[in-house]
Amino acid sequence: MTHSSSIQTAGSGGTGFSGYQKFVVAVLAFLQFTIVLDFMLLAPLGALVTPALHITPGQFGDVVSAYAFAAGVSGILAAGFADRFDRKKLLLIFYTGFMTGTLLCALAHTYITLLLARMVTGLFAGVVSAASMAIVTDLFPLSMRGRVMGFIQTAFAASTVLGLPLSLWMSSRWGWNSPFFLIVAVCALVGGIIFGRLRPVNAHLTLHPDRNPLHHLLQTLTTRPYLIGFATTAMLTIGGFLLMPYSTLFIVHNVGISVDQLSIVYLVTGLVSAFMGPLIGRASDAFGKYRVFAFGCAATIVMVLIYTRMSNVGLWMLILISALLQIGIFSRMISSSALMSALPKPADRGAYMSISSSLQQMSGGLAAMLGGLVVAQASDGRLLHFEILGDVLVCTTLLSFVLMYFVNRRVTGAAIAPAAPPMESETGH
């Protein structure tokens, strides 16, 4: 408990991070890097996986969805137990399972084995993300979470800048499944560091009454403020997953960018995101998380309408549009993650984050499937009706903006304010 106490006090007293807080942010960012890279990797490898395994685009969409739905199921199942254990132990157990699933992906050579491997990976990945977000919420006050989320979410950019180009190069040289072996190696390193250096995160156990896990799950699912957060998460995720599985096909066949130039697109847009992530996080803490979220929604709507209607544009124009779109998306992701982290009470954080992660995965899987029903490929390879997905994304963005207004009002109002002191007093034990 004394470890948690020192972290909370350090975070509350000033604007800078302590040495241990910097370590926590760094190791969780690396962990998120492996989770994101593992998930994102299949999309750009679609052009290699489908011919190698002799599968259709629809089957490829099923592989993507299988991961998401498996992660969604595990998040719900784990929610009742998520607040009953040291978060470090929970994180390590599920991270080991995630690493095992990734190894199975590397060894898969048929459609069925890859489908099953992605299901195993998803079962563990959802809880890993939830546990890491609960750790952030436990150890950092709300006034610092924008910056923390900015650094951790930069893992998305790092996976784009470092992971995807390297993975594409490895795939072209040693086969589509070779990058998964690399992810397993990085997971082993990150897991070892977490095991050796991360302190126990168990202060929440003193607040948690001894109640039935099913009761805890149902109570979390039926708490009104939490429901607003869950709905907001679903809207944000549906929008994010509508375009992602099909963007590579769109860029190659509609925009006219060669497969060899894809790595340049990922590299430059990833560098922009890596640079902007911490700045967006700092802006969220300085100017208000909801204001930054509103900016992100506006930028996303404008750039999505442009992006989904591109046709035969130059490489650098595509990169500019993609980078601006990424800034809008990052502004929404970072600010919303920081703001919604304040919704759950300390004793409910693990359950809330697990359910939220589950909703993210299931909403993403649903969006990927719906996207597959809307888009179609012409005989020349061009992707049809992609702009319709963009229009749907605009609608989900507007809905998320309205829902986030109520989240922000709840967080900044008197109803949620008493949630902070218990965690601080708790850490004094």
ABEGO torsion letter per residue (X at the ends): XAAAAAAAAAAAABABBBAAAAAAAAAAAAAAAAAAAAAAAAAAAAAAAAAAAGBBAAAAAAAAAAAAAAAAAAAAAAAAAAAABBAAAAAAAAAAAAAAAAAAAAABABAAAAAAAAAAAAAAAAAAAAAAAAAAAAABBAAAAAAAAAAAAAAAAAAAAAAAAAAAAAAAAAEAAAAAAAAAAAAAAAAAAAAAABBBBAAAAAABBBBBAAAAAAAAAABAAAAAAAAAAAAAAAAAAAAAAAAAAAAAAAAGBBAAAAAAAAAAAAAAAAAAAAAAAAAAAAAEAAAAAAAAAAAAAAAAAAAAABBGBBAAAAAAAAAAAAAAAAAAAAAAAAAAAAABBAAAAAAAAAAAAAAAAAAAAAAAAAAAAABBBBAAGBBBGAAAAAAAAAAAAAAAAAAAAAAAAAAABAAAAAAAAAAAAAAAX
